[in-house]
Amino acid sequence: MPRCDHCGSHVSDRFARVFADEHGDLNACPECSANAGIAEVVRERGRTGD
């Protein structure tokens, strides 16, 4: 089962397919970010990780 690269929590395969970046990294999940802002968190963490 996939895990969040930020906090290590398990996520569903479906969640990983939707929210992983082009490299397969999953930079945020419901455990470590608010559901309402998850897309923004993923974009922000993606920028700082480059």
CYANA upper distance limits for C-alpha pairs under 8 A (distance plus 0.5 A):
  1 MET  CA     10 HIS  CA      7.07
  1 MET  CA     11 VAL  CA      7.42
  1 MET  CA     12 SER  CA      7.21
  1 MET  CA     13 ASP  CA      7.22
  2 PRO  CA     10 HIS  CA      6.35
  2 PRO  CA     11 VAL  CA      6.12
  2 PRO  CA     12 SER  CA      7.08
  2 PRO  CA     13 ASP  CA      6.86
  2 PRO  CA     16 ALA  CA      7.25
  3 ARG  CA      8 GLY  CA      5.83
  3 ARG  CA      9 SER  CA      5.83
  3 ARG  CA     10 HIS  CA      4.86
  3 ARG  CA     11 VAL  CA      6.06
  3 ARG  CA     26 LEU  CA      7.96
  4 CYS  CA      8 GLY  CA      5.26
  4 CYS  CA      9 SER  CA      5.86
  4 CYS  CA     10 HIS  CA      6.90
  4 CYS  CA     11 VAL  CA      7.28
  4 CYS  CA     26 LEU  CA      5.75
  4 CYS  CA     27 ASN  CA      6.71
  4 CYS  CA     28 ALA  CA      6.59
  4 CYS  CA     29 CYS  CA      6.56
  5 ASP  CA     25 ASP  CA      7.07
  5 ASP  CA     26 LEU  CA      5.89
  5 ASP  CA     27 ASN  CA      5.91
  5 ASP  CA     28 ALA  CA      7.73
  6 HIS  CA     26 LEU  CA      7.94
  6 HIS  CA     27 ASN  CA      5.88
  6 HIS  CA     28 ALA  CA      6.56
  6 HIS  CA     32 CYS  CA      8.24
  7 CYS  CA     28 ALA  CA      8.23
  7 CYS  CA     31 GLU  CA      8.29
  7 CYS  CA     32 CYS  CA      7.00
  9 SER  CA     29 CYS  CA      8.14
  9 SER  CA     31 GLU  CA      7.36
 11 VAL  CA     15 PHE  CA      6.77
 11 VAL  CA     16 ALA  CA      7.23
 11 VAL  CA     29 CYS  CA      7.74
 12 SER  CA     16 ALA  CA      6.83
 13 ASP  CA     17 ARG  CA      6.71
 14 ARG  CA     18 VAL  CA      6.84
 15 PHE  CA     19 PHE  CA      6.53
 15 PHE  CA     20 ALA  CA      8.49
 16 ALA  CA     20 ALA  CA      5.76
 16 ALA  CA     26 LEU  CA      7.15
 19 PHE  CA     26 LEU  CA      6.99
 19 PHE  CA     39 ALA  CA      8.13
 19 PHE  CA     42 VAL  CA      8.25
 20 ALA  CA     24 GLY  CA      5.60
 20 ALA  CA     25 ASP  CA      5.70
 20 ALA  CA     26 LEU  CA      4.97
 20 ALA  CA     27 ASN  CA      7.75
 21 ASP  CA     25 ASP  CA      5.92
 21 ASP  CA     26 LEU  CA      7.04
 26 LEU  CA     42 VAL  CA      8.23
 27 ASN  CA     41 VAL  CA      8.33
 27 ASN  CA     42 VAL  CA      5.94
 27 ASN  CA     45 ARG  CA      6.85
 27 ASN  CA     46 GLY  CA      7.50
 28 ALA  CA     32 CYS  CA      6.80
 28 ALA  CA     33 SER  CA      6.83
 28 ALA  CA     38 ILE  CA      7.18
 28 ALA  CA     41 VAL  CA      7.10
 28 ALA  CA     42 VAL  CA      6.15
 29 CYS  CA     33 SER  CA      6.50
 29 CYS  CA     35 ASN  CA      8.48
 29 CYS  CA     38 ILE  CA      7.58
 30 PRO  CA     34 ALA  CA      6.68
 30 PRO  CA     35 ASN  CA      6.22
 30 PRO  CA     38 ILE  CA      8.01
 33 SER  CA     37 GLY  CA      7.71
 33 SER  CA     38 ILE  CA      6.55
 33 SER  CA     41 VAL  CA      7.64
 34 ALA  CA     38 ILE  CA      6.49
 37 GLY  CA     41 VAL  CA      6.79
 38 ILE  CA     42 VAL  CA      6.63
 39 ALA  CA     43 ARG  CA      6.79
 40 GLU  CA     44 GLU  CA      6.61
 41 VAL  CA     45 ARG  CA      6.54
 42 VAL  CA     46 GLY  CA      6.45
 43 ARG  CA     47 ARG  CA      6.83
 44 GLU  CA     48 THR  CA      7.00
 45 ARG  CA     49 GLY  CA      6.60
 46 GLY  CA     50 ASP  CA      7.24
